[in-house]
């Protein structure tokens, strides 16, 4: 049985994600946008807690 390295598996997963046009991997800009609003450990608001339109 041929042993596959972790790096090869990670590369295969990344290539599969990149080939899916409806579910692209997040970019650094995407992560920067959410970091402005939430930090690890923050409790996200429930929909019922948000002001109504």
NUKOLVEX-466070 format. One line per field, with one value per residue: residue in three letters; x, y, z of N, C-alpha, C in turn; residue number from 1. Coordinates in steps of 0.2 Angstrom, whole numbers, plus 5000, padded with zeros to 4 digits. Layout:
% NUKOLVEX-466070
mike	c(ALA/...)
n_X	c(X/...)
n_Y	c(Y/...)
n_Z	c(Z/...)
ca_X	c(X/...)
ca_Y	c(Y/...)
ca_Z	c(Z/...)
c_X	c(X/...)
c_Y	c(Y/...)
c_Z	c(Z/...)
kevex	c(NUM/...)
% end
This chain:
% NUKOLVEX-466070
mike	c(UNK/UNK/UNK/UNK/UNK/UNK/UNK/UNK/UNK/UNK/UNK/UNK/UNK/UNK/UNK/UNK/UNK/UNK/UNK/UNK/UNK/UNK/UNK/UNK/UNK/UNK/UNK/UNK/UNK/UNK/UNK/UNK/UNK/UNK/UNK/UNK/UNK/UNK/UNK/UNK/UNK/UNK/UNK/UNK/UNK/UNK/UNK/UNK/UNK/UNK/UNK/UNK/UNK)
n_X	c(5004/5003/5010/5002/5007/5003/5004/5001/4988/4982/4984/4976/4964/4963/4964/4952/4943/4945/4941/4927/4915/4904/4908/4920/4936/4940/4947/4961/4956/4942/4943/4948/4937/4927/4934/4933/4921/4919/4927/4937/4927/4918/4900/4889/4875/4858/4845/4833/4837/4842/4838/4822/4817)
n_Y	c(4994/5011/5025/5040/5057/5070/5082/5080/5076/5087/5096/5090/5092/5106/5109/5102/5110/5123/5120/5121/5131/5136/5136/5143/5143/5153/5170/5180/5192/5190/5183/5194/5203/5197/5196/5209/5210/5198/5189/5175/5165/5175/5178/5174/5185/5180/5178/5183/5192/5203/5219/5222/5225)
n_Z	c(5000/4995/5004/5007/5009/5021/5015/5002/5003/5008/4997/4987/4992/4992/4979/4974/4980/4974/4962/4962/4958/4965/4978/4983/4991/5005/5004/5010/5012/5014/5026/5034/5034/5042/5054/5059/5065/5074/5087/5092/5103/5105/5107/5095/5089/5091/5079/5083/5092/5085/5078/5071/5053)
ca_X	c(5000/5007/5008/5001/5009/4998/5004/4998/4981/4980/4984/4971/4958/4963/4962/4945/4939/4946/4937/4920/4914/4899/4910/4927/4940/4940/4953/4963/4951/4936/4944/4949/4930/4924/4938/4931/4915/4919/4933/4936/4924/4912/4894/4886/4869/4853/4841/4828/4840/4843/4832/4818/4818)
ca_Y	c(5000/5017/5030/5047/5062/5075/5088/5078/5076/5094/5099/5087/5095/5113/5109/5101/5116/5128/5119/5121/5138/5139/5136/5144/5144/5160/5173/5184/5198/5187/5182/5201/5206/5194/5198/5215/5209/5193/5186/5168/5166/5179/5174/5178/5186/5176/5182/5186/5198/5208/5224/5221/5230)
ca_Z	c(5000/4995/5009/5005/5014/5023/5011/4996/5004/5008/4990/4983/4995/4990/4971/4973/4982/4969/4956/4963/4957/4970/4985/4983/4997/5008/5003/5016/5012/5017/5033/5037/5035/5048/5060/5061/5069/5079/5089/5094/5109/5105/5106/5090/5091/5088/5074/5087/5096/5080/5077/5065/5048)
c_X	c(5004/5005/5008/5003/5003/4998/5000/4990/4978/4979/4978/4964/4957/4961/4955/4941/4939/4942/4930/4918/4909/4902/4918/4930/4940/4947/4955/4958/4945/4937/4945/4942/4927/4928/4936/4925/4915/4926/4932/4933/4919/4906/4891/4878/4864/4849/4836/4831/4842/4837/4829/4819/4812)
c_Y	c(5006/5022/5037/5052/5067/5080/5086/5078/5083/5098/5096/5091/5102/5113/5107/5107/5122/5127/5119/5129/5141/5139/5137/5145/5152/5163/5177/5189/5196/5186/5189/5204/5203/5195/5204/5215/5204/5191/5179/5169/5170/5175/5178/5179/5181/5181/5185/5192/5204/5213/5222/5226/5234)
c_Z	c(5000/5000/5006/5010/5015/5018/5004/4997/5004/5001/4986/4986/4992/4983/4970/4975/4977/4963/4956/4963/4962/4977/4985/4990/4999/5006/5010/5017/5016/5024/5037/5038/5041/5054/5063/5066/5075/5080/5092/5102/5110/5104/5100/5091/5088/5083/5078/5091/5091/5079/5070/5060/5048)
kevex	c(1/2/3/4/5/6/7/8/9/10/11/12/13/14/15/16/17/18/19/20/21/22/23/24/25/26/27/28/29/30/31/32/33/34/35/36/37/38/39/40/41/42/43/44/45/46/47/48/49/50/51/52/53)
% end
